[in-house]
Amino acid sequence: MSFVSSAKAFLGSLPIQRFHPVTLDALRHYDTRMLTRDISAGLTVGMVALPLAMAFGIASGVPPEAGIYTAIIAGFLISLLGGCRVQIGGPAGAFIVIIYGIIANYGLGNLLLATIGSGVILFLMGLFKLGSFIRFIPVSIVIGFTNGIAVLIGLSQVKDFLGLSIEKMPADFFHQIQTLYAHIDTFNPYAFGLALVSFLIVKFWPKGYVMGGAPWKRWMAHLPGTVIVLVASTIVVSVFNLPVETIGTKFGGIPQKLPDLTLPDFSWEAFKHLIGPMITIALLGAIESLLCARVADAMTDDRHDPNQELMGQGVANFVVPFFGGIPATGTIARTVTNIKSGAASPVAGIVHALTLLVVILAAAPLAGDIPLAALAAILFFVAWNMGNWREFSRLRQMTMSYKATLITTFLLTVIFDLTVAVEVGLLVSCVFFIYRMNTLTRVTRQTLPFDMPETVECWKLTGALFFGSVSKLEDVTDPKRITSPDAAKVVILDCTDLLNIDNSAMDILQVFMRALKRRNHELIIAGASGHPQRQLQRTGIAQSLGANFVPNIEFARHRARELLVEIENKETSGKPVV
């Protein structure tokens, strides 16, 4: 066998995902009608993405063009290589707090390294089929950190919403509060008025229309409210020369050119400190993109490939830092807009990226007068929609574990950071899960038929026997029971309703079995099947029991009578029972 054949055979034996973008399947039966729908949807989403990309970039602590470059490059790659037909990728509000914190603690160069590393992690997660495991993260944790991030996004925009003169906002929650309070005397009424009107326009601008409704409302609903705010606020600032901060005064405008290819400086010492941020970006990107893909599936009656989606996200996050971009993921608002605009395939996402490219090449100079207050209003609206605020009012109806996990994750996200919040949230969830499983596990004494001797006792095991519930075996395996004068000579464990057993429980069973043997008593295990049966056979307990490992309780009672006769005969003859 040749080396190539051997390599293919080896790779085929590994549990890895085949790299197969959904674009390949979508284009097999592509036609002109679908192309028309995709172009229309792509142009619409491109207009929606433009103000959001700039706003996300500025809020993250990078120039606005970094957000646009991310939307162009990452949006193109995610649509081309992902596993969802209609998902739109790009910079996301959920990353704002993470990116800002990484820049504050490690610098912009290390953010690029962290993004590249997160791209590798995302690709490996998809390659080794970990996409489906994201659903195991409890919804209480997702809601907790999503609401926490929404609060932090809103707080980060208070500066520009009120027009405060602050050179640089700190990264942590309490210092942000202190800084805002210390500079409240620099309040700018022009910026506040502009931001307030912009917010109201975005919030109340028609999002949809009824076919029999007024024609003007139908026409207005086709125009994104964010674009209206962007154009209107820019015209107002230019015409009336309002004393507010703009993209031009803050960043010198947006360069009218393609992004330059740059190589981030690599430092092994810095890399070691970036492992945590890499995992944070990868985990958040995976959760956001797969949640978004599930929303898209529900709206289109389709099913995405989670592993291919993660690989596409990984490629995008690996490539985009080389062009000055920031972390990217699937975005729900833009994806929903894409679907409602009639998108038929990933081509719509590609058109959206090309639309942004044309805009930045043709109209970049016009962005200089865009007021930061208007972008802050847009982000306030994003934060408002991002949070699942009704969940707080529903907490009284939820279980204690749900309440504790959601509130803990929310507070830790706001006060500390997302990494700590998710880690502690998962720990809290695991503790409550162990407690719950412990309450569902039962070990109960069974009443045997009247013709069974009193020297036989039976215990029924129900649920899952694992390290968190092995205490339920204490009554059965209590040494005082084994050594008492009236101890049962045959103990039956009915495992018919036992769903799971781990090594901790099996270790206790082995010790119990040896203790019975020393007293010339016997153990019978009946009805074990599935996972418990495989575990008992794997550890050798089933083999050690031999004929005492029986298929059901009827066999167990019959075997118990046989054992009592054998024990009695051996005790009568004075021979030790082996």
LOVO-629864 format. One line per field, with one value per residue (C-alpha): residue in three letters; x, y, z. Coordinates in Angstrom, 1 decimal, always signed. Layout:
N
rest = (ALA;...)
xx = (X;...)
yy = (Y;...)
zz = (Z;...)
! end
This chain:
578
rest = (MET;SER;PHE;VAL;SER;SER;ALA;LYS;ALA;PHE;LEU;GLY;SER;LEU;PRO;ILE;GLN;ARG;PHE;HIS;PRO;VAL;THR;LEU;ASP;ALA;LEU;ARG;HIS;TYR;ASP;THR;ARG;MET;LEU;THR;ARG;ASP;ILE;SER;ALA;GLY;LEU;THR;VAL;GLY;MET;VAL;ALA;LEU;PRO;LEU;ALA;MET;ALA;PHE;GLY;ILE;ALA;SER;GLY;VAL;PRO;PRO;GLU;ALA;GLY;ILE;TYR;THR;ALA;ILE;ILE;ALA;GLY;PHE;LEU;ILE;SER;LEU;LEU;GLY;GLY;CYS;ARG;VAL;GLN;ILE;GLY;GLY;PRO;ALA;GLY;ALA;PHE;ILE;VAL;ILE;ILE;TYR;GLY;ILE;ILE;ALA;ASN;TYR;GLY;LEU;GLY;ASN;LEU;LEU;LEU;ALA;THR;ILE;GLY;SER;GLY;VAL;ILE;LEU;PHE;LEU;MET;GLY;LEU;PHE;LYS;LEU;GLY;SER;PHE;ILE;ARG;PHE;ILE;PRO;VAL;SER;ILE;VAL;ILE;GLY;PHE;THR;ASN;GLY;ILE;ALA;VAL;LEU;ILE;GLY;LEU;SER;GLN;VAL;LYS;ASP;PHE;LEU;GLY;LEU;SER;ILE;GLU;LYS;MET;PRO;ALA;ASP;PHE;PHE;HIS;GLN;ILE;GLN;THR;LEU;TYR;ALA;HIS;ILE;ASP;THR;PHE;ASN;PRO;TYR;ALA;PHE;GLY;LEU;ALA;LEU;VAL;SER;PHE;LEU;ILE;VAL;LYS;PHE;TRP;PRO;LYS;GLY;TYR;VAL;MET;GLY;GLY;ALA;PRO;TRP;LYS;ARG;TRP;MET;ALA;HIS;LEU;PRO;GLY;THR;VAL;ILE;VAL;LEU;VAL;ALA;SER;THR;ILE;VAL;VAL;SER;VAL;PHE;ASN;LEU;PRO;VAL;GLU;THR;ILE;GLY;THR;LYS;PHE;GLY;GLY;ILE;PRO;GLN;LYS;LEU;PRO;ASP;LEU;THR;LEU;PRO;ASP;PHE;SER;TRP;GLU;ALA;PHE;LYS;HIS;LEU;ILE;GLY;PRO;MET;ILE;THR;ILE;ALA;LEU;LEU;GLY;ALA;ILE;GLU;SER;LEU;LEU;CYS;ALA;ARG;VAL;ALA;ASP;ALA;MET;THR;ASP;ASP;ARG;HIS;ASP;PRO;ASN;GLN;GLU;LEU;MET;GLY;GLN;GLY;VAL;ALA;ASN;PHE;VAL;VAL;PRO;PHE;PHE;GLY;GLY;ILE;PRO;ALA;THR;GLY;THR;ILE;ALA;ARG;THR;VAL;THR;ASN;ILE;LYS;SER;GLY;ALA;ALA;SER;PRO;VAL;ALA;GLY;ILE;VAL;HIS;ALA;LEU;THR;LEU;LEU;VAL;VAL;ILE;LEU;ALA;ALA;ALA;PRO;LEU;ALA;GLY;ASP;ILE;PRO;LEU;ALA;ALA;LEU;ALA;ALA;ILE;LEU;PHE;PHE;VAL;ALA;TRP;ASN;MET;GLY;ASN;TRP;ARG;GLU;PHE;SER;ARG;LEU;ARG;GLN;MET;THR;MET;SER;TYR;LYS;ALA;THR;LEU;ILE;THR;THR;PHE;LEU;LEU;THR;VAL;ILE;PHE;ASP;LEU;THR;VAL;ALA;VAL;GLU;VAL;GLY;LEU;LEU;VAL;SER;CYS;VAL;PHE;PHE;ILE;TYR;ARG;MET;ASN;THR;LEU;THR;ARG;VAL;THR;ARG;GLN;THR;LEU;PRO;PHE;ASP;MET;PRO;GLU;THR;VAL;GLU;CYS;TRP;LYS;LEU;THR;GLY;ALA;LEU;PHE;PHE;GLY;SER;VAL;SER;LYS;LEU;GLU;ASP;VAL;THR;ASP;PRO;LYS;ARG;ILE;THR;SER;PRO;ASP;ALA;ALA;LYS;VAL;VAL;ILE;LEU;ASP;CYS;THR;ASP;LEU;LEU;ASN;ILE;ASP;ASN;SER;ALA;MET;ASP;ILE;LEU;GLN;VAL;PHE;MET;ARG;ALA;LEU;LYS;ARG;ARG;ASN;HIS;GLU;LEU;ILE;ILE;ALA;GLY;ALA;SER;GLY;HIS;PRO;GLN;ARG;GLN;LEU;GLN;ARG;THR;GLY;ILE;ALA;GLN;SER;LEU;GLY;ALA;ASN;PHE;VAL;PRO;ASN;ILE;GLU;PHE;ALA;ARG;HIS;ARG;ALA;ARG;GLU;LEU;LEU;VAL;GLU;ILE;GLU;ASN;LYS;GLU;THR;SER;GLY;LYS;PRO;VAL;VAL)
xx = (+0.0;+1.3;+2.0;-1.0;-3.3;-2.1;-2.6;-6.1;-6.9;-5.6;-7.5;-10.6;-10.4;-10.2;-13.5;-13.0;-15.4;-15.1;-14.6;-17.6;-19.0;-22.8;-22.1;-21.1;-24.5;-26.4;-24.9;-25.8;-29.2;-28.7;-30.7;-31.3;-34.3;-32.2;-29.5;-31.9;-33.2;-29.6;-28.5;-31.5;-31.0;-27.2;-27.6;-30.1;-28.0;-24.9;-26.6;-27.7;-24.2;-22.4;-23.3;-23.2;-19.7;-18.4;-20.2;-18.9;-15.3;-15.4;-17.0;-14.3;-11.5;-10.3;-10.8;-14.1;-12.5;-11.4;-15.1;-15.8;-12.8;-14.0;-17.5;-16.1;-13.5;-15.0;-18.5;-17.3;-15.4;-18.2;-20.8;-18.4;-17.1;-19.7;-22.4;-25.5;-27.1;-28.2;-26.0;-24.3;-21.0;-19.1;-18.2;-20.8;-22.0;-21.1;-17.4;-17.3;-16.6;-14.1;-12.2;-12.0;-10.7;-8.0;-6.8;-6.7;-4.8;-2.6;-2.6;-4.0;-1.1;-2.0;-5.7;-4.7;-2.7;-5.6;-8.0;-5.7;-5.5;-9.3;-9.6;-7.4;-9.4;-12.7;-11.5;-10.3;-13.6;-15.4;-12.8;-13.3;-17.1;-17.5;-20.2;-23.0;-21.5;-22.2;-25.9;-24.9;-24.2;-27.3;-29.6;-29.5;-25.7;-26.3;-29.1;-27.0;-23.9;-25.9;-27.8;-24.5;-22.8;-25.8;-25.5;-21.8;-22.4;-24.9;-22.6;-19.7;-21.9;-23.0;-19.8;-20.7;-24.5;-24.0;-21.1;-18.8;-15.1;-13.3;-10.0;-10.2;-12.7;-11.4;-12.2;-13.8;-17.3;-16.7;-13.9;-16.3;-19.0;-16.4;-15.0;-18.5;-19.5;-16.2;-16.8;-20.5;-19.8;-18.6;-22.2;-22.8;-26.6;-26.1;-24.7;-27.3;-30.2;-28.7;-28.3;-31.8;-33.5;-31.4;-32.3;-36.0;-35.8;-34.1;-36.5;-39.7;-38.8;-41.1;-39.6;-42.3;-45.5;-48.9;-49.6;-52.8;-51.1;-50.2;-47.8;-45.5;-45.1;-44.3;-41.6;-40.2;-40.0;-37.6;-35.1;-33.1;-33.6;-29.9;-29.0;-31.6;-30.0;-26.5;-27.4;-29.7;-27.3;-24.4;-26.4;-27.5;-23.9;-22.5;-25.2;-25.5;-21.8;-22.8;-20.1;-20.1;-17.4;-17.4;-15.4;-13.3;-12.4;-11.8;-10.1;-9.4;-12.0;-12.0;-9.3;-10.6;-8.6;-8.3;-6.9;-3.1;-1.7;+0.2;+1.9;+1.2;+4.3;+4.6;+6.0;+6.0;+5.9;+2.8;+1.2;+1.2;-0.8;-3.3;-4.5;-7.4;-8.5;-8.2;-10.5;-12.9;-13.2;-13.5;-16.2;-18.2;-17.9;-19.0;-22.0;-23.1;-22.7;-24.5;-27.3;-27.7;-27.7;-30.5;-32.6;-32.0;-33.0;-36.3;-37.1;-36.2;-37.1;-33.5;-30.7;-27.2;-24.0;-22.6;-19.2;-18.7;-20.0;-17.3;-14.6;-15.8;-15.8;-12.3;-10.9;-12.5;-11.1;-7.7;-7.5;-9.1;-6.4;-3.9;-5.9;-6.5;-9.8;-11.3;-13.1;-16.1;-19.1;-22.6;-24.9;-28.6;-29.9;-28.2;-29.0;-32.7;-32.6;-31.0;-33.8;-36.6;-35.1;-35.5;-32.0;-31.8;-28.2;-24.7;-24.4;-26.4;-23.8;-21.1;-23.0;-23.3;-19.5;-19.0;-21.5;-19.5;-16.3;-17.8;-19.1;-15.7;-14.0;-16.5;-17.9;-15.3;-14.7;-18.4;-18.0;-15.9;-18.9;-20.8;-21.3;-20.3;-23.5;-25.6;-23.4;-23.8;-27.6;-27.5;-25.4;-27.9;-30.6;-28.5;-27.9;-31.6;-32.6;-29.7;-30.8;-33.5;-34.9;-38.2;-36.3;-35.6;-39.3;-39.9;-37.3;-39.9;-41.4;-38.0;-36.2;-33.5;-30.7;-31.9;-32.1;-28.7;-27.0;-28.5;-28.0;-24.4;-23.4;-25.0;-23.3;-19.9;-20.1;-20.8;-18.4;-15.5;-15.5;-17.1;-14.5;-15.0;-18.8;-19.0;-16.6;-18.4;-21.8;-20.9;-19.6;-22.9;-24.9;-22.8;-23.3;-27.1;-27.1;-25.3;-27.7;-30.7;-29.3;-28.7;-32.4;-33.5;-31.3;-33.0;-31.8;-34.9;-35.4;-37.8;-40.4;-39.7;-42.5;-43.6;-41.8;-38.4;-36.2;-35.6;-31.9;-32.3;-32.7;-33.3;-32.5;-33.7;-31.4;-33.1;-31.5;-27.8;-25.1;-22.2;-19.8;-22.5;-25.0;-22.9;-24.0;-27.3;-25.4;-24.4;-27.4;-26.7;-23.0;-22.9;-20.3;-22.5;-25.2;-22.7;-21.3;-24.5;-25.7;-28.9;-27.2;-28.6;-26.7;-27.7;-28.0;-29.8;-29.2;-32.0;-30.4;-33.4;-34.0;-30.4;-29.5;-25.8;-23.0;-19.5;-16.2;-16.8;-20.0;-18.4;-15.5;-18.0;-19.7;-16.3;-15.5;-19.0;-18.7;-15.4;-16.8;-19.7;-17.3;-15.3;-18.5;-19.4;-22.3;-23.2;-24.0;-26.4;-26.8;-29.9;-31.3;-28.3;-28.4;-27.0;-24.4;-24.4;-24.0;-21.0;-19.4;-19.8;-18.3;-15.5;-14.3;-14.6;-17.4;-19.7;-17.0;-16.3;-20.0;-20.2;-23.6;-24.6;-24.9;-28.4;-30.7;-33.7;-35.2;-36.9;-33.5;-32.1;-34.7;-34.1;-30.3;-30.7;-32.4;-29.6;-27.0;-28.7;-28.6;-24.8;-24.0;-25.9;-24.2;-20.8;-21.5;-22.7;-19.6;-17.4;-15.8;-15.1;-17.2;-15.0)
yy = (+0.0;+3.4;+6.2;+8.2;+5.2;+4.6;+8.2;+8.2;+5.0;+6.4;+9.7;+7.7;+5.8;+9.1;+10.6;+13.8;+15.9;+16.1;+19.6;+20.2;+23.8;+24.0;+26.3;+23.3;+21.8;+25.1;+25.8;+22.4;+23.5;+27.3;+29.3;+32.9;+33.3;+32.4;+34.7;+37.6;+36.9;+36.6;+39.9;+41.7;+40.2;+40.8;+44.5;+45.0;+43.2;+45.1;+48.4;+47.1;+45.8;+49.1;+51.2;+48.1;+47.2;+50.7;+50.9;+47.5;+48.5;+51.8;+50.3;+47.5;+50.1;+49.8;+52.2;+52.0;+50.5;+47.5;+46.6;+47.1;+45.0;+42.3;+42.4;+42.2;+39.4;+37.3;+37.8;+36.5;+33.5;+32.5;+32.5;+30.7;+28.0;+27.7;+25.1;+27.3;+28.5;+31.9;+32.9;+36.3;+36.6;+39.6;+41.6;+41.1;+43.0;+40.0;+40.5;+44.2;+43.7;+40.9;+42.8;+46.0;+44.1;+42.2;+45.5;+47.2;+44.3;+43.0;+45.5;+45.5;+43.3;+40.6;+40.8;+39.8;+36.9;+35.9;+36.0;+33.9;+31.3;+31.3;+30.6;+27.5;+26.4;+26.8;+24.9;+22.0;+22.0;+21.5;+19.1;+16.8;+17.1;+19.2;+21.3;+19.4;+19.6;+23.4;+22.6;+21.0;+24.5;+25.3;+28.0;+29.8;+30.4;+31.6;+34.0;+35.2;+36.1;+37.5;+39.9;+40.7;+41.6;+43.7;+45.7;+46.3;+47.3;+49.9;+51.2;+51.5;+53.8;+56.2;+58.3;+59.0;+59.1;+62.0;+63.5;+63.3;+64.3;+61.2;+60.3;+56.6;+54.5;+51.8;+48.2;+47.0;+47.8;+49.8;+51.9;+52.7;+53.9;+56.0;+57.6;+58.5;+60.0;+62.0;+63.5;+64.1;+67.9;+67.6;+66.7;+67.8;+68.6;+68.6;+65.0;+63.8;+65.3;+63.7;+60.4;+60.4;+61.2;+58.6;+56.0;+56.8;+56.6;+53.2;+51.8;+53.0;+52.9;+50.4;+46.9;+45.3;+46.0;+44.5;+43.9;+45.9;+48.7;+52.2;+52.4;+54.9;+52.5;+49.6;+51.8;+52.9;+49.4;+48.4;+51.0;+50.0;+52.4;+52.3;+53.6;+56.4;+57.5;+57.3;+59.5;+61.9;+62.5;+63.1;+65.7;+67.5;+67.6;+68.8;+71.5;+72.9;+72.3;+70.9;+70.7;+66.9;+64.3;+62.5;+59.7;+62.4;+64.2;+61.0;+58.8;+61.0;+59.3;+56.0;+55.1;+54.7;+51.6;+47.9;+46.6;+46.0;+42.6;+42.8;+40.1;+40.3;+40.3;+36.9;+36.5;+33.2;+34.9;+36.8;+33.7;+31.9;+34.7;+34.7;+31.1;+32.2;+35.0;+32.6;+30.1;+32.8;+34.2;+30.7;+29.6;+32.7;+32.6;+29.0;+29.6;+32.8;+31.3;+28.0;+29.8;+32.0;+29.0;+27.4;+30.5;+30.5;+26.8;+27.5;+30.3;+28.4;+24.8;+23.9;+22.2;+23.5;+21.5;+22.6;+21.2;+22.7;+26.0;+26.0;+25.2;+28.1;+30.4;+29.1;+29.9;+33.4;+34.2;+32.9;+35.0;+38.3;+39.5;+39.6;+42.4;+44.4;+42.8;+41.7;+38.5;+37.5;+35.2;+34.6;+37.5;+37.0;+40.5;+40.5;+36.8;+37.4;+40.5;+38.2;+35.6;+38.2;+39.8;+36.5;+35.0;+31.6;+30.5;+31.6;+33.8;+36.4;+36.6;+36.9;+39.8;+41.5;+41.4;+42.7;+45.5;+46.7;+46.5;+48.8;+51.2;+51.6;+52.1;+54.6;+56.5;+56.3;+60.1;+60.7;+58.9;+61.6;+63.5;+60.5;+61.5;+59.1;+59.9;+58.4;+55.2;+55.1;+55.2;+52.3;+50.3;+51.1;+49.7;+46.6;+46.1;+46.6;+43.9;+41.6;+41.1;+38.7;+40.9;+39.1;+36.2;+38.2;+38.6;+34.9;+33.8;+33.4;+30.5;+28.8;+26.2;+27.3;+25.8;+27.9;+31.1;+30.6;+29.8;+32.7;+35.3;+34.2;+34.2;+37.6;+39.2;+37.7;+38.8;+42.4;+42.6;+40.4;+38.9;+36.3;+33.6;+33.7;+33.9;+30.8;+28.8;+29.5;+29.2;+25.7;+24.8;+25.9;+24.0;+20.9;+21.1;+21.4;+18.7;+16.3;+17.2;+16.6;+13.3;+12.3;+13.0;+10.9;+7.9;+5.5;+2.3;+0.7;-2.5;-4.8;-7.2;-10.7;-13.4;-15.2;-18.4;-16.8;-17.4;-14.5;-14.9;-13.4;-9.7;-7.7;-4.1;-2.3;+0.3;+3.0;+6.0;+6.6;+5.4;+7.8;+9.6;+12.1;+9.4;+6.5;+7.6;+5.9;+2.5;+3.2;+1.3;-1.7;-1.9;-0.9;-3.2;-3.5;-5.1;-7.6;-8.6;-8.7;-12.1;-11.9;-10.6;-11.8;-14.7;-13.8;-10.1;-9.4;-6.1;-5.6;-3.4;-3.6;+0.2;+1.2;+3.5;+4.3;+3.3;+4.8;+3.6;+5.0;+3.0;-0.2;+0.2;+0.1;-2.9;-4.8;-4.0;-5.1;-8.3;-9.2;-8.4;-10.8;-13.5;-13.2;-13.9;-16.8;-14.8;-14.2;-11.3;-11.6;-8.9;-9.2;-7.4;-5.3;-4.2;-1.5;+0.8;-0.9;-4.4;-3.2;-1.5;-4.5;-6.8;-4.3;-4.2;-7.9;-7.8;-9.8;-12.5;-12.7;-13.2;-16.0;-17.7;-15.0;-12.5;-13.2;-11.6;-10.8;-11.0;-14.4;-16.0;-14.2;-15.7;-19.1;-18.7;-17.5;-20.7;-22.7;-20.7;-21.1;-24.9;-24.7;-22.4;-24.7;-27.8;-26.3;-24.9;-28.3;-30.0;-27.4;-26.6;-22.9;-21.3;-20.1)
zz = (+0.0;-1.0;+1.5;+0.2;+0.5;+4.0;+5.0;+3.5;+5.4;+8.6;+8.3;+7.4;+10.7;+12.7;+14.0;+12.0;+10.0;+6.2;+5.0;+2.8;+2.7;+2.2;-0.8;-2.8;-2.3;-2.7;-6.1;-7.7;-8.7;-8.7;-11.2;-12.2;-9.9;-6.9;-8.0;-8.2;-4.7;-3.3;-4.9;-3.5;+0.0;-0.1;-1.0;+1.8;+4.4;+3.3;+4.0;+7.4;+8.2;+7.4;+10.4;+12.7;+11.5;+12.2;+15.5;+16.7;+15.7;+17.5;+20.6;+20.7;+20.8;+17.2;+14.2;+12.4;+9.3;+11.3;+11.8;+8.1;+7.0;+9.4;+7.9;+4.4;+4.8;+7.5;+6.1;+2.7;+4.2;+6.6;+3.8;+1.4;+3.8;+6.5;+7.2;+7.1;+3.8;+5.0;+7.9;+7.8;+9.6;+10.8;+13.9;+16.7;+19.7;+22.0;+21.2;+22.1;+25.8;+25.2;+22.5;+24.6;+27.6;+25.6;+24.0;+27.4;+29.0;+26.2;+23.4;+19.8;+18.5;+21.0;+20.1;+16.6;+17.9;+20.1;+17.2;+15.0;+17.9;+18.3;+14.6;+15.0;+18.0;+16.2;+13.1;+15.3;+17.2;+13.9;+12.6;+15.6;+15.5;+18.7;+17.1;+18.6;+22.1;+22.3;+22.9;+26.3;+27.6;+29.7;+28.4;+31.8;+31.2;+27.6;+28.8;+31.8;+29.8;+26.9;+29.2;+31.0;+27.7;+26.7;+30.0;+29.4;+25.7;+26.9;+29.6;+27.2;+25.0;+27.7;+27.0;+23.4;+24.1;+26.5;+24.6;+27.6;+27.1;+28.2;+26.5;+27.1;+29.0;+31.4;+30.7;+34.0;+35.3;+38.5;+36.9;+34.1;+36.5;+38.4;+35.1;+33.8;+37.2;+37.3;+33.8;+34.0;+34.0;+30.4;+29.3;+25.6;+25.0;+21.2;+21.3;+23.7;+21.6;+18.5;+20.2;+21.7;+18.4;+16.6;+19.1;+18.8;+15.0;+15.0;+17.6;+16.0;+12.3;+10.6;+10.6;+8.5;+6.7;+5.9;+2.2;+2.5;+4.4;+3.4;+0.4;+2.3;+5.2;+2.8;+1.2;+4.5;+5.8;+3.0;+4.2;+7.3;+10.2;+11.0;+7.6;+7.9;+11.2;+9.7;+6.7;+8.6;+11.5;+9.1;+7.1;+10.3;+11.7;+8.4;+7.7;+11.2;+12.1;+15.5;+18.1;+18.5;+18.0;+14.7;+13.0;+11.3;+14.5;+16.4;+13.8;+10.9;+8.7;+7.0;+4.4;+0.9;+0.1;+0.5;+3.8;+3.9;+4.6;+7.9;+10.0;+13.7;+15.9;+17.5;+21.0;+22.8;+26.1;+25.1;+23.5;+26.8;+28.4;+25.5;+25.9;+28.0;+25.6;+22.7;+24.3;+25.3;+21.8;+20.3;+22.8;+22.4;+18.7;+18.6;+20.8;+18.9;+15.5;+16.3;+18.1;+15.1;+12.7;+14.8;+14.6;+10.8;+10.6;+12.4;+10.0;+6.8;+7.7;+6.9;+9.0;+9.2;+9.6;+13.0;+12.5;+9.0;+10.4;+13.1;+10.5;+8.3;+11.4;+12.2;+8.7;+8.9;+12.3;+11.3;+8.1;+9.1;+11.7;+8.8;+7.3;+10.5;+11.4;+14.7;+15.9;+13.9;+14.3;+13.0;+13.7;+14.4;+13.4;+10.0;+9.4;+10.1;+7.8;+5.1;+5.4;+5.4;+2.3;+0.4;+0.6;-1.1;-0.7;+0.7;-2.4;-0.5;+2.2;-0.4;-2.1;+1.3;+1.7;-1.8;-1.2;+1.8;-0.3;-2.9;-0.3;+1.4;-2.0;-3.3;-0.3;+2.5;+2.5;+3.3;+6.6;+8.2;+9.4;+11.0;+14.6;+17.3;+19.2;+16.4;+16.4;+20.2;+19.7;+17.3;+19.8;+22.6;+20.4;+19.7;+23.4;+24.1;+21.6;+22.5;+26.1;+27.1;+29.8;+30.2;+31.6;+34.8;+35.4;+34.9;+37.4;+40.2;+38.1;+37.6;+39.6;+42.1;+39.9;+36.9;+39.0;+40.7;+37.4;+35.4;+38.1;+38.9;+35.2;+34.7;+37.7;+37.0;+33.3;+34.3;+37.3;+36.1;+32.6;+30.3;+31.0;+34.7;+34.3;+32.0;+34.1;+37.4;+35.6;+34.4;+37.9;+39.5;+36.8;+37.5;+41.2;+40.8;+38.2;+40.6;+43.3;+41.0;+39.8;+43.5;+44.3;+41.4;+42.3;+44.7;+46.6;+48.2;+50.1;+48.3;+49.8;+48.6;+48.1;+51.3;+50.3;+50.2;+53.3;+55.6;+55.0;+51.5;+51.0;+47.8;+47.0;+43.9;+42.3;+40.3;+38.4;+38.1;+40.5;+40.2;+42.4;+43.4;+44.5;+45.8;+49.3;+48.5;+48.8;+52.5;+54.0;+51.8;+52.2;+55.9;+57.6;+60.7;+58.5;+57.1;+60.5;+62.5;+63.7;+61.7;+58.5;+55.2;+53.6;+50.1;+48.9;+45.6;+43.8;+41.2;+38.5;+36.1;+36.4;+36.8;+33.9;+34.6;+36.9;+37.2;+38.6;+42.1;+42.4;+41.0;+43.4;+46.3;+44.8;+44.6;+48.2;+49.2;+47.3;+49.0;+52.4;+51.8;+50.7;+53.9;+55.8;+53.6;+52.1;+48.5;+46.2;+43.2;+40.6;+38.5;+35.4;+34.5;+30.9;+28.6;+30.2;+33.6;+32.1;+29.9;+32.9;+35.2;+32.4;+31.7;+35.3;+35.8;+38.4;+36.2;+35.6;+39.3;+40.1;+37.5;+37.9;+40.3;+37.4;+36.2;+33.6;+35.9;+39.3;+38.8;+38.0;+41.0;+43.4;+42.0;+42.3;+45.9;+46.9;+45.3;+47.1;+50.5;+50.0;+49.1;+52.0;+54.4;+53.2;+53.5;+56.9;+58.0;+56.7;+58.3;+54.9;+54.2;+51.5;+48.6)
! end
